[in-house]
Amino acid sequence: MLLLSMDYKKIHIPVMVKEVLEVLNPKENGIYVDTTVGCGGHSLEILKRLGQEGKLIGIDRDASAISCCQEVLNDSRVILKQASFSRLKEVLSELNIDRIDGVIFDLGVSMLQLKDFSRGFSFHSDERLDMRMDQSLPLTAWDVVNRYPEQKLERIFRDYGDEPFARKIARQIVKFRGKKTIDTCKELADLVKSVVSERKKIHPATKVFQAIRIEVNREVEELQEGLKQAVQLLKAGGRICVISYHSGEDRIVKNFFREEEKKGNIRILNKKPILPSLEEVVINPSARSARLRGGEKL
Ligand SMILES: C[S@@+](CC[C@H](N)C(=O)[O-])C[C@H]1O[C@@H](n2cnc3c(N)ncnc32)[C@H](O)[C@@H]1O
């Protein structure tokens, strides 16, 4: 099932827009970078605050996000680029930009990726396990599930998914694939369901799917590198805003901000993460796990 960008615009609601704008506090003629442009939800709001001299660079590693934004962010002040944010410096240097006024990371997976079942992110999908944000890269979720040794699977489920049944699930996967490969998302979801008892609020396979996605897309390494480069690129007084969606991700951001504050590079704007309001979660349940942290370059 392929979702067209028009459909996506209807289902996509950017998360914590008011809070993002408060943290970024965009200056009329500033240069802003949206490192996870997705389908342009946050970018569009930032753009509304910019004057004619302002600039917005939208980056995403997913080619379909960039094509979606070509329509949504059709504006002479916008430059779009397909790239990983771990290459932020390189991307900006190619554009002759060496300093920026603000940067946002809205981490994780987009609705465009989740709802397009052919991308193999969703446990409801009958399609082949994939989960690559950048489809030109070789490693897929199928390779992880069918080729990784048991201990490595267990470690990924524990470290990236906080999955308490990590060992049991890894053992069951290896046992199953001794008979046949695990090909589709649904096959994997059913197998995890057979090991893990029902969970309140979330599907039993949520943590395992999250862990595999993080492994496939090297999300931990990407985030550490992206944050480092972003802070180096900010002008004094420039702002960084990061929205994360699970505890492991938020821990990386929190520790990074603390280290940078200790080094005298930034001032942390909010000691505790900002959470979405109850009203927002009612309208947009996918915002429920969002955590926002902001910093200002010194
Ligand atoms: C939650 S969505 C962003 C939604 C966006 N803020 C909006 O309002 O439309 C996350 C996006 O980040 C992208 N992404 C994730 N990791 C990335 C990385 N390391 N480099 C570049 N883009 C990345 C994904 O492809 C996805 O499109």
The ligand as a MOL file (V3000), in Angstrom:
LIG
                    3D

  0  0  0     0  0            999 V3000
M  V30 BEGIN CTAB
M  V30 COUNTS 27 29 0 0 0
M  V30 BEGIN ATOM
M  V30 1 C 9.1110 11.8130 13.3430 0
M  V30 2 S 9.5230 12.0060 11.6810 0 CHG=1
M  V30 3 C 9.6680 13.7420 11.4820 0
M  V30 4 C 8.3580 14.4200 11.1730 0
M  V30 5 C 8.5290 15.9040 10.8870 0
M  V30 6 N 9.0110 16.6290 12.0230 0
M  V30 7 C 7.2170 16.5000 10.4220 0
M  V30 8 O 6.6410 17.3190 11.1640 0
M  V30 9 O 6.7610 16.1610 9.3250 0 CHG=-1
M  V30 10 C 11.2050 11.5090 11.6550 0
M  V30 11 C 11.8950 11.6460 10.3030 0
M  V30 12 O 13.2920 11.6390 10.5630 0
M  V30 13 C 13.9480 10.9340 9.5600 0
M  V30 14 N 15.2160 10.4730 10.1240 0
M  V30 15 C 15.3910 9.6060 11.1300 0
M  V30 16 N 16.6950 9.4340 11.3870 0
M  V30 17 C 17.3590 10.2490 10.5330 0
M  V30 18 C 18.7390 10.5360 10.3140 0
M  V30 19 N 19.6920 9.9400 11.0150 0
M  V30 20 N 19.0630 11.4360 9.3650 0
M  V30 21 C 18.0920 12.0570 8.6340 0
M  V30 22 N 16.7760 11.8070 8.7840 0
M  V30 23 C 16.4130 10.9190 9.7230 0
M  V30 24 C 12.9930 9.8180 9.1930 0
M  V30 25 O 13.2620 9.3540 7.8890 0
M  V30 26 C 11.6400 10.5150 9.3220 0
M  V30 27 O 11.2160 11.0340 8.0990 0
M  V30 END ATOM
M  V30 BEGIN BOND
M  V30 1 1 1 2
M  V30 2 1 2 3
M  V30 3 1 2 10
M  V30 4 1 3 4
M  V30 5 1 4 5
M  V30 6 1 5 6
M  V30 7 1 5 7
M  V30 8 2 7 8
M  V30 9 1 7 9
M  V30 10 1 10 11
M  V30 11 1 11 12
M  V30 12 1 11 26
M  V30 13 1 12 13
M  V30 14 1 13 14
M  V30 15 1 13 24
M  V30 16 1 14 15
M  V30 17 1 14 23
M  V30 18 2 15 16
M  V30 19 1 16 17
M  V30 20 1 17 18
M  V30 21 2 17 23
M  V30 22 1 18 19
M  V30 23 2 18 20
M  V30 24 1 20 21
M  V30 25 2 21 22
M  V30 26 1 22 23
M  V30 27 1 24 25
M  V30 28 1 24 26
M  V30 29 1 26 27
M  V30 END BOND
M  V30 END CTAB
M  END
